């Protein structure tokens, strides 16, 4: 699709709507401008008991939590910092799709962090980045709010983001407005009035990381399994006796 769009001189965008969250854009600005110094580490947690009203079990045949939620999480990380140079991945897939997974990443800038995702476990659902001079924390349900603190400070800021276009009375875009803004960007890009925010080439980066994860997957430690269950889990993971 990327090649076809290029050869035909057409606009191709990827629906990674989190790029339009004011919180994600603000984190991008803080990182790219080195406002809080170099990044030291990060941690990302996303997980809830899955309650999406699917119509059949087909959704779960090939679509594990990494492809579902992970593509959005990894897109933000590669947008902020580029492609990682080291990827370590583990999940609980035993002949089927994963419900829980953990990704450990090292970026070329020298820092490390982890991403934990779940479909059956309520995780904290925030991203936290530790910098030399402070920290940022973003609740993934808040498109226009951030928490920020400084090293050795006894206080932190709970920041409500607002637009800088003169309409400071209203908070910045919420979840629904971010989808609208995404569509507006594509239309404007087709008309030549705006640069495409998420071109297809950008979307391919998170897919490359996902492919790395699946190519080197290991079985997540599950201490609640007995010895026989753990052995069977390893057999299923390796595709034996399905």
C-alpha positions in Angstrom: 0.0 0.0 0.0 2.9 2.4 0.8 4.5 1.7 -2.6 1.2 2.1 -4.4 0.5 5.4 -2.7 4.0 6.6 -3.6 4.0 5.6 -7.3 0.5 7.0 -7.8 1.2 10.2 -5.9 -1.7 9.7 -3.5 -2.1 10.4 0.3 -2.0 7.3 2.5 -2.4 7.8 6.3 -2.5 5.3 9.2 -5.2 5.5 11.8 -3.0 6.0 14.8 -5.3 8.4 16.6 -3.2 8.8 19.7 -0.8 11.0 17.8 -3.7 13.6 17.9 -4.0 13.5 21.7 -2.8 16.8 23.1 -1.1 14.9 25.9 0.9 12.7 23.5 1.8 15.8 21.4 3.0 17.6 24.5 5.2 14.7 25.6 6.7 14.7 22.0 7.5 18.4 22.4 9.0 18.0 25.8 11.2 15.1 24.7 12.3 16.7 21.4 13.1 20.0 23.0 15.0 18.3 25.9 12.9 20.4 28.4 13.5 18.0 31.3 16.9 16.8 30.2 17.8 13.3 28.9 15.4 10.4 29.3 16.6 7.9 32.0 13.8 5.3 31.8 10.2 4.7 31.1 7.3 2.4 31.9 4.0 1.9 30.2 1.1 -0.1 31.6 -2.2 -0.8 29.7 -4.6 -3.4 30.8 -8.3 -4.1 31.6 -10.6 -7.0 31.6 -11.7 -7.3 28.0 -15.4 -6.4 27.6 -15.6 -5.3 24.0 -18.9 -6.6 22.6 -17.5 -8.7 19.7 -20.0 -10.7 17.6 -17.9 -13.8 17.3 -14.7 -15.5 18.5 -12.9 -14.7 15.2 -11.5 -11.6 16.8 -9.3 -13.7 19.0 -7.9 -16.1 16.3 -5.0 -13.9 15.2 -5.4 -10.7 17.2 -3.5 -10.8 20.5 -3.0 -7.9 22.9 0.3 -6.9 21.3 -1.4 -6.3 17.9 -4.4 -4.8 19.5 -3.1 -2.3 22.1 0.6 -2.7 21.5 0.6 -1.2 18.0 -0.7 2.1 19.5 1.7 2.1 22.4 4.7 1.2 20.3 3.8 3.9 17.7 4.0 6.6 20.4 7.4 5.3 21.7 8.9 5.2 18.2 7.4 8.6 17.4 9.0 10.1 20.5 12.4 8.3 20.3 12.8 6.4 17.0 13.2 2.6 16.6 14.7 0.7 19.6 18.0 -1.1 19.2 17.1 -3.9 21.5 13.8 -5.7 21.9 13.1 -8.5 24.5 9.5 -10.0 24.5 7.6 -12.5 26.5 3.9 -13.4 26.6 1.5 -16.1 27.8 0.5 -17.5 24.3 0.4 -21.3 24.5 -0.6 -22.2 21.0 -3.1 -19.4 20.7 -3.0 -15.6 21.0 -1.4 -13.7 23.9 -3.6 -12.2 26.6 -0.7 -10.7 28.6 2.7 -9.6 27.4 5.8 -7.6 28.4 8.2 -5.8 26.1 11.6 -4.6 27.3 13.2 -2.0 25.0 16.5 -0.2 24.8 16.7 2.9 22.6 19.9 4.2 20.8 19.9 7.2 23.2 21.0 4.7 25.9 17.9 4.4 28.1 15.7 1.4 28.7 12.1 0.7 29.7 9.2 -1.7 29.5 5.7 -2.0 28.2 3.2 -4.3 29.9 -0.1 -5.1 28.3 -3.1 -7.2 29.4 -6.6 -8.2 28.4 -7.6 -9.8 31.6 -5.7 -7.9 34.3 -6.5 -4.3 35.4 -3.1 -2.5 35.1 -2.3 1.0 36.3 -3.0 2.4 32.8 -0.4 5.1 32.7 2.9 6.0 31.0 5.7 7.4 33.1 9.0 8.8 31.8 11.9 9.6 34.1 14.2 12.4 33.0 17.4 13.9 34.4 15.5 16.9 35.7 12.1 15.5 36.5 9.3 13.1 35.4 6.1 13.0 33.3 3.1 10.8 33.9 0.2 10.4 31.5 -3.1 8.5 32.3 -4.1 6.9 29.0 -7.7 7.8 29.6 -6.9 11.5 29.7 -6.2 12.9 26.3 -5.6 16.4 27.5 -4.0 16.1 31.0 -0.5 15.3 32.3 1.3 15.2 35.6 4.8 16.6 35.8 7.3 16.9 38.6 10.9 18.1 39.1 13.8 16.4 40.8 14.0 17.1 44.6 10.7 19.0 44.5 8.1 18.3 47.1 5.3 19.1 44.7 4.1 18.1 41.2 1.9 19.8 38.6 -1.4 18.3 37.5 -1.6 20.0 34.1 -4.9 20.6 32.2 -3.8 21.2 28.6 -5.5 24.0 26.7 -5.3 25.2 23.2 -2.8 28.0 22.4 -4.9 29.5 19.6 -6.6 32.1 21.8 -9.4 29.8 23.1 -7.7 29.1 26.4 -11.1 28.9 28.2 -11.7 25.4 26.8 -9.6 22.3 27.4 -7.7 20.8 24.5 -9.2 18.1 22.4 -10.9 15.2 24.1 -11.0 11.6 22.7 -13.8 12.2 20.3 -12.3 15.5 19.0 -9.0 13.7 18.4 -10.7 11.4 15.9 -12.3 14.4 14.2 -8.9 16.1 14.0 -7.4 13.0 12.5 -10.0 13.0 9.7 -9.6 16.7 9.2 -5.8 16.3 8.8 -6.3 13.7 6.0 -8.7 15.9 4.1 -6.4 18.9 4.4 -3.5 16.8 3.3 -5.4 15.6 0.2 -6.2 19.3 -0.6 -2.5 20.2 -0.1 -3.3 22.6 2.8 -1.7 20.6 5.6 1.2 18.1 6.1 0.0 14.5 6.8 0.5 13.8 10.5 0.8 10.0 10.3 2.0 9.0 6.8 2.1 5.3 6.0 5.9 5.0 6.5 5.4 6.1 10.1 2.9 3.3 10.8 5.3 0.7 9.5 7.7 1.4 12.4 5.6 0.0 15.2 4.8 -3.0 13.0 8.5 -3.7 12.6 8.9 -3.8 16.4 5.9 -6.1 16.7 7.4 -8.5 14.1 10.6 -8.5 16.2 8.6 -9.4 19.3 6.9 -12.3 17.7 10.1 -13.5 16.0 11.8 -13.8 19.4 8.9 -14.5 21.8 9.6 -16.3 25.0 7.1 -17.8 27.4 6.1 -15.5 30.3 6.8 -16.8 33.8 3.6 -18.0 35.3 4.4 -19.2 38.9 0.8 -20.2 39.5 1.2 -23.2 37.1 2.2 -26.6 38.6 5.2 -28.5 37.2 3.0 -30.5 34.7 1.1 -27.5 33.6 4.3 -25.5 33.0 5.7 -28.3 30.9 2.5 -28.5 28.9 2.6 -24.7 28.5 6.1 -24.9 27.0 5.0 -27.7 24.6 2.1 -25.6 23.4 4.3 -22.5 23.0 6.7 -24.5 20.8 3.8 -25.9 18.7 4.1 -29.5 20.0 1.1 -31.8 20.4 -1.5 -29.1 19.7 
